[in-house]
Amino acid sequence: MRMENLIRTIGLAAMLLLAASPALSQGAGSEWDLLNQEVMSLYQKGQYDRAVIVAKKALAVAEKNAGQNHPDVATSLNNLAELYRTQGQYAQAEPMHRRALAIREKALGPDHPDVAKSLNNLAVLYYAQGQYAQSEPLYKRALAIWEKALGPDHPEVATSLENLAALYRNTGHGNEAQALEKRAAAIRAIKR
């Protein structure tokens, strides 16, 4: 398996949980929820071009209904950025990931798990481009947030450890990678 396949983003899969949340009716609204469900469906079918169109509409709805700096806008930005990254359109993805991160940090605080999602996904983008020096501190910060907010044995922590391990393995730091992989495997082995 190629190293790129080992890196995991946190975003599109989590979107279904966000779309099902009753609290969202106070944010971007039910139209946004339905659009996000459609984006997820199209993504899962590999219909990325159509998914981008729907994701852009979801972003517009979120901005109109919830305001430019609402966490729902950050979710829409993240989802659109992930669609672009999946298609190798990195230049379009980066500003969206950066804006999503800024919104989440301001609205939720710097230590919120959603901030860690944005950090992780921006790190994945840099990793995909071979910008390892930019990727590493983002992975480390995401890991620290998840450990603090969710506990050291949470699956998100394992994902973060695996991502950082893949980076280390790809940059010739096999010993560090092995230690992180061992810890991630131990977390995954815990029955949930």
Sequence and secondary structure as in RCSB ss.txt:
>XXXX:A:sequence
MRMENLIRTIGLAAMLLLAASPALSQGAGSEWDLLNQEVMSLYQKGQYDRAVIVAKKALAVAEKNAGQNHPDVAT
SLNNLAELYRTQGQYAQAEPMHRRALAIREKALGPDHPDVAKSLNNLAVLYYAQGQYAQSEPLYKRALAIWEKAL
GPDHPEVATSLENLAALYRNTGHGNEAQALEKRAAAIRAIKR
>XXXX:A:secstr
  HHHH    SHHHHHHHHH GGGGGTT HHHHHHHHHHHHHHHTT HHHHHHHHHHHHHHHHHHH TTSHHHHH
HHHHHHHHHHHTT HHHHHHHHHHHHHHHHHHH TT HHHHHHHHHHHHHHHHTT HHHHHHHHHHHHHHHHHHH
 TT HHHHHHHHHHHHHHHHTT HHHHHHHHHHHHHHHHS  
